[in-house]
Every structure is written in structure tokens, then in C-alpha cells.
Amino acid sequence: MDVDMEGAKAHLREHGWVKIPSILTKDEAAHALGRLWEAKKTSEASGEETFQPILDPNPSNVRVFYLPELDEYFRDMLTHPTAIELTKSLLGEKFLVSNFSANIARPGSESMALHSDQSIVLPEPWLDVWAVNVIWCLTKVTKENGATLYIPGSNKWTRWQDIPENAPELLVPFEADAGDIIVLDGRLWHTSGSNTTKNEDRAILFAYYSAPYMRPLVNWTAKLPSKLQQTLSPELKELFGLGHIGYVVKGDLTYMAAKYPGKFNGGPAST
């Protein structure tokens, strides 16, 4: 479907989130869900835990990490044009894939702790956007089946002291259909909801992008097998920071060479 991208970017910048419907068709979302369950089996077979007590109160919340290693389908999702364009609107042209994981809230799952993505990796003050989370909804997402809960306006909070005492009372759900994406500013405070249904799973993916000078949550150079790295597109290699210098700078190393032609284009290194 047609998307008003400029309107979406403005909403994301002002409110710290935006929902874009029908990025995947229902069939595509169902296919991705099937691939996710297969990825869960592969992950468990390799010894990875899918229950993380540090994150979730009980095993009904299923976590699948390192999705790019497990299936090409998920690697392709990372470069979806709509997700990339919205991420660029906040982070600029250069950024990294910090993490890409899944959360399946099964009946009986409960909420994790309230947090913002930036607050757990960066000290205050959070004066700008340095991380973006793209949530891919593979099933219908409702308050009852564990929709992500967020606090409207919390993307404006810059310090811990800004968090009000009644913060849990301010939470509202992100409800969406299978195939929708929800893009979050890294400063937006949120948590997972509880799945109070009897037989309904809620499956979502988190494509977490960060500024190029932030340390990614995953060391992709170590995690992705070398043979797999060799098959990646130039765009994915860049997003995973797999170049010789990774992404240690935000600027352009060739800027001064262009500014002073002939002065910095060769010769012995002095540093």
C-alpha cells in the first residue's frame, strides 16, 4: 500500500513512534512466522537458551536471538526499503544493525521491566536519537495477547529523574495487524505486555539499529560464520560493520582529501 513517508517521518520524530500498515502481506507474515519457529528449533539445537530470566518472568516468553545467522529471510528484512528509510530519518545515512531478535509471547507470558532502548546502553542525558527499533508484527498484536506497551511522550524524557512515579499507569498498547511494522525512537519508554489469552501467540521481531559509533549488542564479526559473511551483499556487510574499519566514524574519511586535492592522496603514512 502507498505510505505517506514524509508524514510518517514527522510523526516518528515528534511522537517517538510510527506504525506503517501492511509492509508484509498476511501470507508473507505467516511465512515469516513459520521460518521463526524453525529458527527457534535451530537455535535450541545449537545450545542457545530461548528463555532469559533476566528479561522475562517465565518461559512462556520465548526469545530467539541472532536471527541473521539463522535464516536468509530475516537478513533480507533488515534491508527492507521502508524500514531503512525511516531509520535513516532519525539516525542519518550511516548506522549499524545492533541486534535482530524475536519475542514470542505465549499464553501466560508476563511483562518485562519498563525501559527505553537507549537507557540500557547509554548514560543520561538522552538528548538525541541514537537507536531505532523496528518491530515486525508476524501475528495480530492486541493488548490481550501481549502487545508492546509504551508511554506517550516519553521520548522527550532525557534523564532518569524525568520518569514519573505513576509511569506504569501511563502505559498504552501498540495494537497492530500481522504484516505491520512499528518503528520506535530509542528514547521511547516501553515494555512487553502480558498474554492473557488461552491459546493465542503474539510473535514480533525486533530489528534494532544504532548510531555507527555505538558498540552493537552483537559482535557480528564473531557471530556470523565466515562463509556466510562472504555471501552477504555490500549493504548487509556495511550494516553488520564487517568492513576493515567497521564503522568507527560517522563522517567521511575522504573529506579532507577532496578539500585539499593532491595533498592527502598517497605517500607514506605518518600516523
Sequence and secondary structure as in RCSB ss.txt:
>XXXX:A:sequence
MDVDMEGAKAHLREHGWVKIPSILTKDEAAHALGRLWEAKKTSEASGEETFQPILDPNPSNVRVFYLPELDEYFR
DMLTHPTAIELTKSLLGEKFLVSNFSANIARPGSESMALHSDQSIVLPEPWLDVWAVNVIWCLTKVTKENGATLY
IPGSNKWTRWQDIPENAPELLVPFEADAGDIIVLDGRLWHTSGSNTTKNEDRAILFAYYSAPYMRPLVNWTAKLP
SKLQQTLSPELKELFGLGHIGYVVKGDLTYMAAKYPGKFNGGPAST
>XXXX:A:secstr
    HHHHHHHHHHHSEEEETTSS HHHHHHHHHHHHHHHHHHHHTT  S  TTT SSTTEEEE  HHHH HHHH
HHHT HHHHHHHHHHH S  EEEEEEEEEE TT      B TTTTTS S   S  EEEEEEESS B TTBT  EE
 TTGGG  SGGGS TTGGGG EE  B TT EEEEETT  EE   B  SS  EEEEEEEEE TTS  SS HHHHS 
HHHHHHS HHHHHHTT STTTT  SS TTHHHHHSTTTSSSS    
